[in-house]
Amino acid sequence: MKELICIVCPNGCLLKIDEKTLKVEGNKCKKGEEFAISELTAPKRTLTTTVRTAFKDIPVLPVRVSGEIPKDKIFDVMKEINKTVVDKTVKRGETVIKNVLNLGVDVIATSSKLFDGAK
């Protein structure tokens, strides 16, 4: 049995999951069961970080992925982000890297500071 704390809703249920049968106990809702099974079979995460810019006054821009990515792809996505230098002004929500690593998610800006503050 593996134990997990569910992070999907505020209940924070202590889940026990049989790794062979994927039977889940301790969940107060269906989301807990889905979370536990997903966490054992195909864990995903949201990534937030910064990307370099070409602007002296604002050397980095906060970004995030537009959806969850496979946990085992985090370092690969970070390599792509680290290769990138934003050289134009962008607003919050604008795409910085489209369809990163063909994962079906974009890397997007989470601040308009570059747009507002760049000269």
C-alpha positions in Angstrom: 0.0 0.0 0.0 1.2 3.5 -0.9 0.0 6.5 1.0 -0.7 9.9 -0.6 -2.3 13.2 0.5 -4.8 14.3 -2.0 -4.2 17.8 -3.3 -7.2 18.2 -5.6 -9.6 19.7 -3.2 -9.4 21.3 0.3 -10.3 18.1 2.1 -6.7 16.8 1.9 -7.7 13.2 2.3 -5.1 10.6 3.3 -5.3 8.1 0.5 -4.1 4.5 0.6 -3.7 2.9 -2.8 -2.9 -0.7 -3.6 -0.1 -0.5 -6.2 -1.1 -3.8 -7.8 -4.9 -3.4 -8.1 -5.1 0.4 -8.0 -7.8 0.2 -5.3 -8.0 3.5 -3.5 -9.2 4.0 0.1 -9.7 7.1 2.2 -11.0 9.4 -0.5 -14.1 11.5 0.3 -14.8 12.2 -3.4 -14.3 10.7 -6.8 -11.5 13.3 -7.5 -9.3 11.7 -4.8 -9.5 8.3 -6.5 -8.7 9.8 -9.9 -5.8 11.7 -8.4 -4.3 8.6 -6.7 -4.5 6.5 -9.8 -3.0 9.2 -12.0 -0.3 9.9 -9.5 0.8 6.3 -9.6 0.3 5.6 -13.3 1.1 8.9 -15.0 2.0 11.8 -12.6 1.7 15.3 -14.0 2.8 18.7 -12.7 2.4 22.4 -13.5 5.8 24.2 -13.9 6.4 27.8 -13.0 9.8 29.5 -13.5 11.4 32.4 -15.2 12.8 32.9 -18.7 15.7 35.3 -19.6 15.0 38.5 -21.5 17.1 40.8 -23.7 16.0 43.8 -21.6 18.5 45.2 -19.2 16.0 46.6 -16.7 14.0 43.4 -16.6 16.4 40.5 -17.0 13.9 37.7 -16.3 10.2 37.2 -16.9 8.0 34.9 -14.9 6.4 32.1 -17.0 4.4 28.9 -16.5 3.1 26.1 -18.6 -0.5 26.4 -19.8 -1.4 23.0 -18.6 0.0 20.0 -16.7 3.0 18.2 -18.2 4.3 14.7 -17.4 6.4 14.8 -14.3 9.3 13.0 -16.1 9.4 15.8 -18.7 10.0 18.7 -16.2 13.8 18.8 -16.7 13.5 18.6 -20.5 11.0 21.5 -20.5 13.4 23.5 -18.3 16.2 22.9 -20.8 14.0 24.5 -23.5 13.1 27.4 -21.3 16.7 27.9 -20.4 17.6 28.1 -24.1 15.0 30.9 -24.7 15.6 34.6 -24.5 12.6 36.9 -24.8 13.5 39.8 -27.1 10.1 41.4 -27.6 7.6 42.8 -25.2 4.9 40.4 -24.1 1.7 40.7 -22.0 0.5 38.3 -19.3 -0.9 35.2 -21.0 1.0 35.6 -24.2 2.9 32.6 -25.5 6.7 32.5 -25.0 7.2 29.0 -26.3 4.5 27.4 -28.4 3.7 23.7 -27.9 6.9 23.0 -25.9 8.4 19.6 -26.8 5.1 18.7 -28.6 3.5 18.2 -25.2 0.4 20.1 -26.1 1.1 23.0 -23.7 2.6 26.4 -24.2 5.0 28.3 -22.0 3.2 31.6 -21.2 4.1 34.9 -19.5 2.6 35.4 -16.1 3.4 39.1 -15.9 2.8 42.2 -18.0 5.8 43.9 -16.3 7.9 43.4 -19.4 5.3 45.0 -21.6 4.8 47.8 -19.2 8.4 48.4 -18.1 10.5 47.6 -21.2 12.1 50.5 -23.1 
